[in-house]
Amino acid sequence: MPEQHRRADARRNYTRILAVAQEEVATHGAHASLEQIARTAGVGSATVRRHFPTRRALVEAVSHEQIEALRARAHDLFGSGDSRDALLQWLSEVVAYSVTARGLTAALSYDTPVHENSCAATLEEAAGPLLGRAVRDGAVAPDVTVSDLITLAVGIALATEHYPDPAAQAERLFRMSVTGLSPEV
């Protein structure tokens, strides 16, 4: 049921659950305890599940603002300068968000079809024009897909999450994956 049609108490519960979930996911990642979220929000676990029937639905709701910011950023970068640089700038920001926003990697992973994953679908839609432009300009190989790029970002974020400085390590690995292993000549 759309948010605006919910009863006032249901809207308050949703807002409270989402606020608590954002804190819990930031602290514990995508595997934050739904029972703890319910307790902290002052509702029953059935209420949490009524609003968020799956853990993925909860994580996607928590990640919504970040995903929308990435969508807007892709749009802003589309007409700017070099197409490869624009795509890499956006992808670098996806990596950075994924590293700093615990739970976002779970929201972006492709363990379900993309049409069932609103976060991944939103980013695929946002990045499509950036990638298409870079491919048309000959700056990116024609067989690269947005799914490949999101998988790369998620993989880097997951691989670096336990480093002392995950953001720096993620950026290093991202740059290495873009430039390759060979020294510049």
N, C-alpha and C positions, 0 to 999 in steps of 0.2 A: 504494500500500500504506500503511495507517495507520502512523503513527510508531511506536507501541508494538510492532508486529510486525516492524520492521526489525531486521536484525542489529546488534549493538553497534557494529561499525566503521562501518556505514552511518549509524547515528544520530549518531555522533561527527562523521562527514563532514558530515552535514546541518547539525548545530549549528555547526560551524566555518565552513562555507560561508555560512550565514545571518548569522553574526556579521561576517564579512568583507564580505558584501554590504551589510549595514546601514551600515558605515563608508564603503564605496565609493559607495553611493547618496546618503548624506548629503553626500559631497564632490562627486560628479560628476552627481548626478541620475539619472533613469531610464535614461540612456544609458551608465551605468557599464560599463566593459569586462568582459565575462564571462570573458575570458582572464586579465585582471588579477585578478579575483576568484579564479579557479582557482589561479593562481600563488601568490597571497598565502595562500590556504587550504591550499596544499600538496597539491592534488589535480589531476587532469587535467580538461580542459574537458569531456570526456565524462561525468565524475562530476557536474560542475555541471549539465549538461543532463539527466542521469538524474533528479536531484532536482528540477530546475526546467526542464521541457521548453521553456518559452518565457520570454522576457524579462518578459512580463506576470506569469507565475507567480512569478518571482523578486521583482518589485516588490510584488506583492500579499502575499507572505510577509513581506517587509521592513516593509510598512505594517500588518500584522495588528494589532499592539498598539495603534497609534494609532486604527485603525478601531474596535476593540473599546472603546476609551476614549470615542470619539464615540457609539457605540451606548449605552453606559452613561449618558452625559451626557444623551442624548435621553430615556432612560427616567426619569432624575432630574427633568428639567425638565417632563415631561408633566403632572404634577399641580400644578405651581407657578403661582401668580398668573395674570396676564394671558396668554391663549393666544398672542397676537401677540408679546408680549415674550419668551415662552419659545421660540417658533420662531425669532425673530431672534437671541436669545442663542445658541442652538444653531448656527444658520447662521454667525454671526460666529465661533464656535469652529472650524467647518469651514474657513472662510476662513483663519483664523490657523494652523491645522494645515497646511493646504495650502501656505501661504507658507513656513513654517519647515521642513517635512519635505520636502526635495527628493525628487522621485520620486512623491510622493503624487498630484500632479495627473495623472500618467500612469496611476496605478492607478485613478483615479476617472473618467477620460475615457470617453466612450461610443463608442469606436471599434469595440467589439464589442457584441453584444446583452447587455443587463444580466444575463441569467441566466448568461452566461459570464464575468461580471466580479464576483468575489466581494466586492470592496471596495464597488463601487457598489451591489450588491444588498443588502449589509449596511446601508449608510447609507439606502437607500430604505426598507427594512423598519423601521429605527429611526425615521426621520423621518415616516413615514406617519401615525402617531397624532398627532404634534405638528401636522402640517399639517392633518389632518382636523379636529382640535379648533379650530384657528384659522379654518378655513373655516366650520365649524358656528356659530362665534361671530360670523361676519360680519366678522372682522378681516383676512381675506385673500380675494382674489378666488377664486371657485370654479373657475376654469380653470387656476389655478397647480398645477403638479405637482411632486413631489419631484425628478424628473429636471430640471425647469427650475431648481430651487434649486441642485442639485449642479452643473449646467452653469454657473450664475452664479458659484458659488464657484470652480470650476476656472478659468473665464475671468478672473476678477479675479486669482487667484494667478498665472496665466501672464502676464497683462498687466503685473504689477508685479515680477516676479522679478528684473529687472535694475536696479531703482531702488536708490539708495544705502540707503534704509531701506524695503525692500519691505513689511514688516509694517505700518508706519504708512500707507504709500500704499494698501495693500490695504484697511485698515480705513476710510480716507477714502472710497475708491471704493465700498466696501460700504455705508457710511452714506448716501452720495449716491444709490446705486441704490435704497435703501429709502425715503428721504425724497423723492426727486425733485429736480429742478433748480430749482424755484421757491423763492423765499425764503419763510420762514415769515411768516404774516400775523398 
